[in-house]
Amino acid sequence: MAVTVELPHVGESVVEGTIGKWLKQPGDTVRRYEPLVEVVTDKVTMEVPSPVEGELLRVLAEEGETLPMGAPIAEVGEPGETPGQSAPLSPPPVAETPAPAAPAVGTTGYLMRDVTPVGPTGGAAVEAMQPMVGVGAAAPVPAPTAPAASASAAPVPAVARPSNGPGPARLSPAVRRLAHEHSVNLSLIQGSGLGGRITRNDVLRHLESPPMPATPQQLAPLAQAVAAPAPETTVSPDEELMPITPVRRIIAEAMVRSVTEIPHAWSIKEVDVTGLVALRQSIRAEFERQEGVPLTYMPFVIRAVVEALRKFPTLNASWGNDAIILKRRINLGLAVAAPNGLIVPVIHNADRLNHAGLAHAVNDLTERARTNRLRVEDVQGGTFTLNNTGALGSFVSGPIINYPQAGIMTTETIQKRPVVRPASEFNDDAIVIRSMMNICLSFDHRINDGAEASGFLDAVASRLESISPDTPVY
């Protein structure tokens, strides 16, 4: 009997995935654990293997389609077997509580506004709701000019709460998107998931319940909206449309979310890394012979950053609306320009590694990011991000914070240039040639001010400028 292949659950924070590319086509023979499809998530691009050996009978999700984890995506069975009679590998779902009766007219549809997407641990903030006119919904009520409202007007809830508890529900992106598309008031749905959480099936059952009849006046604006053609991107003869890949779309959404929700502030500091350059040149060949990995400047910068984060813990934090969340561990994310787009693998507990350990970690994560071999855990749990834009020739930059972290720092290209050294007891001012590098910090101005940002950059610079050819790396 054919087996249904499902989108695998790869972690609490990954709740949906986009079909990037099918590696097998219907009719192809597949071996067990052979990659079937490439799936793109907001954390990492991964290959989903076939759980059984057989023939790919049919695909249930097209390329570019976004599905919740656990959704069926393909059927694999014996050659010549008829598709559509498959059995899932996972156990059948537990019977769920039936949906409540249809609500009264005037409270059937709400349009979600200012929705906070799922955070790094799968949590979600409370969604604010606004009434929406549509099938089964009452006509809009004008805003009252006096404090007293009409006794016949139905109250509009300011916050959507499930009917099974006093607190706000944790909602997956799939549930929020489905509710948004169908204008569903989630406070009217009884959640059947763990802890009363509203699931996608709960929303679907609610949609299948008999709708309230709508008047012709209510249907008129909806019919006009449906009849209106969807806007299309048009180009002139000297322009060309380039399709947006799933990775590019995820990056775009993440960048918009960061600059929309985080008030960015920016600072820069010039660092004299002459001693660091001399140290690397003197031990580079021997280090690579002993360790088997290249010795770059990044391990030294990482050590300086983690030591500065210990002194300024509010840079190793995130905003929690009613509190600042300080992170006890220092998990440093490294921005890597992979072939399919930017990705940020994480060095967990970076403060526990010496220079040699950091060199191995940087080389391992960078290589696997560029060859699409990262695991989901490799991109989770970051608390601060470092980006070596200097490797691309950049002299100064204003990076975008990796949401929901409190800051991101870039290291720029190292240049030799003349620098004025101030007079000492024995010498006058002098012009010398030094290796100089800029370090640029973007920080969340809700959490830190200029004093903390400048102190952090001073601590990083002080550590880097203290390195000399005699500095130990083990």
Solvent accessible surface area in square Angstrom, and as a share of the most:
residue,aa,sasa,rsa
1,M,157,0.70
2,A,0,0.00
3,V,27,0.15
4,T,14,0.08
5,V,4,0.03
6,E,49,0.22
7,L,0,0.00
8,P,50,0.32
9,H,140,0.63
10,V,43,0.25
11,G,34,0.32
12,E,108,0.48
13,S,10,0.06
14,V,3,0.02
15,V,31,0.18
16,E,42,0.19
17,G,2,0.02
18,T,17,0.10
19,I,0,0.00
20,G,20,0.19
21,K,114,0.48
22,W,15,0.05
23,L,66,0.33
24,K,41,0.18
25,Q,96,0.43
26,P,69,0.43
27,G,47,0.45
28,D,55,0.29
29,T,97,0.57
30,V,0,0.00
31,R,156,0.57
32,R,139,0.51
33,Y,145,0.55
34,E,33,0.15
35,P,52,0.33
36,L,0,0.00
37,V,0,0.00
38,E,35,0.16
39,V,0,0.00
40,V,7,0.04
41,T,6,0.03
42,D,91,0.47
43,K,45,0.19
44,V,4,0.02
45,T,14,0.08
46,M,28,0.12
47,E,86,0.39
48,V,5,0.03
49,P,62,0.39
50,S,0,0.00
51,P,33,0.20
52,V,39,0.22
53,E,119,0.54
54,G,10,0.10
55,E,34,0.15
56,L,0,0.00
57,L,17,0.09
58,R,97,0.35
59,V,35,0.20
60,L,63,0.31
61,A,0,0.00
62,E,113,0.51
63,E,95,0.43
64,G,47,0.46
65,E,68,0.31
66,T,52,0.30
67,L,24,0.12
68,P,27,0.17
69,M,16,0.07
70,G,24,0.23
71,A,16,0.13
72,P,67,0.42
73,I,0,0.00
74,A,0,0.00
75,E,5,0.02
76,V,1,0.00
77,G,7,0.07
78,E,109,0.49
79,P,95,0.59
80,G,76,0.73
81,E,43,0.19
82,T,88,0.51
83,P,56,0.35
84,G,46,0.44
85,Q,121,0.54
86,S,29,0.18
87,A,39,0.31
88,P,75,0.47
89,L,102,0.51
90,S,49,0.31
91,P,114,0.72
92,P,113,0.71
93,P,113,0.71
94,V,131,0.75
95,A,100,0.78
96,E,56,0.25
97,T,73,0.43
98,P,106,0.67
99,A,34,0.26
100,P,58,0.36
101,A,93,0.72
102,A,44,0.34
103,P,26,0.16
104,A,73,0.56
105,V,79,0.45
106,G,25,0.24
107,T,32,0.18
108,T,25,0.15
109,G,8,0.08
110,Y,3,0.01
111,L,31,0.15
112,M,10,0.04
113,R,114,0.42
114,D,134,0.69
115,V,48,0.27
116,T,42,0.24
117,P,48,0.30
118,V,16,0.09
119,G,20,0.19
120,P,63,0.40
121,T,97,0.56
122,G,2,0.02
123,G,24,0.23
124,A,24,0.18
125,A,34,0.27
126,V,57,0.33
127,E,5,0.02
128,A,48,0.37
129,M,15,0.07
130,Q,83,0.37
131,P,71,0.45
132,M,77,0.34
133,V,53,0.30
134,G,15,0.14
135,V,77,0.44
136,G,6,0.05
137,A,6,0.04
138,A,39,0.30
139,A,62,0.48
140,P,102,0.64
141,V,111,0.64
142,P,114,0.72
143,A,90,0.70
144,P,92,0.58
145,T,148,0.86
146,A,54,0.42
147,P,146,0.92
148,A,85,0.66
149,A,74,0.57
150,S,73,0.47
151,A,114,0.88
152,S,107,0.69
153,A,39,0.30
154,A,52,0.40
155,P,120,0.75
156,V,80,0.46
157,P,49,0.31
158,A,80,0.62
159,V,55,0.31
160,A,10,0.08
161,R,105,0.38
162,P,12,0.08
163,S,71,0.46
164,N,56,0.29
165,G,32,0.31
166,P,127,0.80
167,G,32,0.31
168,P,69,0.43
169,A,16,0.13
170,R,103,0.38
171,L,5,0.03
172,S,20,0.13
173,P,26,0.17
174,A,5,0.04
175,V,3,0.01
176,R,13,0.05
177,R,91,0.33
178,L,17,0.09
179,A,0,0.00
180,H,86,0.38
181,E,110,0.49
182,H,94,0.42
183,S,24,0.15
184,V,3,0.02
185,N,4,0.02
186,L,3,0.02
187,S,23,0.15
188,L,49,0.25
189,I,1,0.00
190,Q,59,0.26
191,G,7,0.06
192,S,34,0.22
193,G,23,0.22
194,L,175,0.87
195,G,83,0.80
196,G,17,0.16
197,R,61,0.22
198,I,3,0.02
199,T,39,0.22
200,R,102,0.37
201,N,72,0.37
202,D,1,0.00
203,V,0,0.00
204,L,59,0.30
205,R,69,0.25
206,H,19,0.08
207,L,61,0.31
208,E,139,0.62
209,S,30,0.20
210,P,108,0.68
211,P,108,0.68
212,M,61,0.27
213,P,119,0.75
214,A,28,0.22
215,T,64,0.37
216,P,105,0.66
217,Q,141,0.63
218,Q,31,0.14
219,L,74,0.37
220,A,48,0.37
221,P,70,0.44
222,L,66,0.33
223,A,61,0.47
224,Q,131,0.58
225,A,67,0.52
226,V,117,0.67
227,A,82,0.64
228,A,61,0.47
229,P,124,0.78
230,A,82,0.64
231,P,134,0.84
232,E,148,0.66
233,T,103,0.60
234,T,119,0.69
235,V,67,0.38
236,S,46,0.30
237,P,148,0.93
238,D,129,0.67
239,E,100,0.45
240,E,159,0.71
241,L,101,0.50
242,M,165,0.74
243,P,116,0.73
244,I,105,0.53
245,T,75,0.43
246,P,34,0.21
247,V,24,0.14
248,R,118,0.43
249,R,124,0.45
250,I,38,0.19
251,I,17,0.09
252,A,50,0.39
253,E,106,0.48
254,A,44,0.34
255,M,56,0.25
256,V,93,0.53
257,R,50,0.18
258,S,0,0.00
259,V,78,0.45
260,T,101,0.59
261,E,56,0.25
262,I,4,0.02
263,P,60,0.37
264,H,64,0.28
265,A,20,0.16
266,W,120,0.42
267,S,28,0.18
268,I,73,0.37
269,K,68,0.29
270,E,87,0.39
271,V,0,0.00
272,D,14,0.07
273,V,0,0.00
274,T,36,0.21
275,G,20,0.19
276,L,1,0.00
277,V,18,0.10
278,A,37,0.29
279,L,2,0.01
280,R,33,0.12
281,Q,130,0.58
282,S,76,0.49
283,I,42,0.21
284,R,105,0.38
285,A,82,0.64
286,E,77,0.34
287,F,6,0.03
288,E,58,0.26
289,R,173,0.63
290,Q,104,0.46
291,E,45,0.20
292,G,65,0.62
293,V,15,0.08
294,P,70,0.44
295,L,1,0.00
296,T,54,0.31
297,Y,53,0.20
298,M,19,0.08
299,P,1,0.01
300,F,1,0.00
301,V,1,0.01
302,I,0,0.00
303,R,38,0.14
304,A,0,0.00
305,V,0,0.00
306,V,0,0.00
307,E,43,0.19
308,A,1,0.01
309,L,2,0.01
310,R,123,0.45
311,K,143,0.61
312,F,52,0.22
313,P,64,0.40
314,T,39,0.23
315,L,0,0.00
316,N,4,0.02
317,A,1,0.00
318,S,6,0.04
319,W,85,0.30
320,G,19,0.19
321,N,116,0.59
322,D,134,0.70
323,A,58,0.45
324,I,70,0.35
325,I,85,0.43
326,L,95,0.47
327,K,71,0.30
328,R,246,0.90
329,R,144,0.52
330,I,11,0.06
331,N,15,0.08
332,L,0,0.00
333,G,0,0.00
334,L,8,0.04
335,A,19,0.14
336,V,9,0.05
337,A,68,0.53
338,A,19,0.15
339,P,110,0.69
340,N,84,0.43
341,G,16,0.15
342,L,77,0.38
343,I,33,0.17
344,V,29,0.17
345,P,0,0.00
346,V,9,0.05
347,I,6,0.03
348,H,78,0.35
349,N,32,0.16
350,A,0,0.00
351,D,34,0.17
352,R,175,0.64
353,L,59,0.30
354,N,67,0.35
355,H,13,0.06
356,A,8,0.06
357,G,22,0.21
358,L,0,0.00
359,A,4,0.03
360,H,71,0.32
361,A,21,0.17
362,V,19,0.11
363,N,44,0.23
364,D,64,0.33
365,L,11,0.06
366,T,23,0.13
367,E,83,0.37
368,R,24,0.09
369,A,5,0.04
370,R,126,0.46
371,T,73,0.43
372,N,58,0.30
373,R,136,0.50
374,L,14,0.07
375,R,127,0.46
376,V,14,0.08
377,E,91,0.41
378,D,10,0.05
379,V,16,0.09
380,Q,45,0.20
381,G,43,0.41
382,G,22,0.21
383,T,8,0.05
384,F,0,0.00
385,T,1,0.00
386,L,1,0.00
387,N,31,0.16
388,N,55,0.28
389,T,20,0.12
390,G,11,0.11
391,A,79,0.61
392,L,145,0.72
393,G,55,0.52
394,S,29,0.19
395,F,98,0.41
396,V,68,0.39
397,S,27,0.18
398,G,56,0.54
399,P,18,0.11
400,I,62,0.32
401,I,0,0.00
402,N,46,0.24
403,Y,52,0.20
404,P,37,0.23
405,Q,10,0.05
406,A,0,0.00
407,G,0,0.00
408,I,9,0.05
409,M,0,0.00
410,T,0,0.00
411,T,3,0.02
412,E,4,0.02
413,T,33,0.19
414,I,49,0.25
415,Q,77,0.34
416,K,156,0.66
417,R,58,0.21
418,P,89,0.56
419,V,30,0.17
420,V,93,0.53
421,R,91,0.33
422,P,105,0.66
423,A,62,0.48
424,S,67,0.43
425,E,153,0.69
426,F,173,0.72
427,N,100,0.51
428,D,120,0.62
429,D,94,0.49
430,A,45,0.35
431,I,127,0.64
432,V,50,0.29
433,I,111,0.56
434,R,72,0.26
435,S,5,0.03
436,M,10,0.05
437,M,7,0.03
438,N,10,0.05
439,I,0,0.00
440,C,0,0.00
441,L,0,0.00
442,S,3,0.02
443,F,7,0.03
444,D,1,0.01
445,H,84,0.38
446,R,84,0.31
447,I,18,0.09
448,N,0,0.00
449,D,77,0.40
450,G,40,0.38
451,A,79,0.61
452,E,60,0.27
453,A,0,0.00
454,S,54,0.35
455,G,18,0.17
456,F,0,0.00
457,L,3,0.01
458,D,69,0.36
459,A,17,0.13
460,V,0,0.00
461,A,2,0.02
462,S,71,0.46
463,R,71,0.26
464,L,0,0.00
465,E,86,0.39
466,S,74,0.48
467,I,6,0.03
468,S,43,0.28
469,P,73,0.46
470,D,130,0.67
471,T,26,0.15
472,P,102,0.64
473,V,14,0.08
474,Y,134,0.51
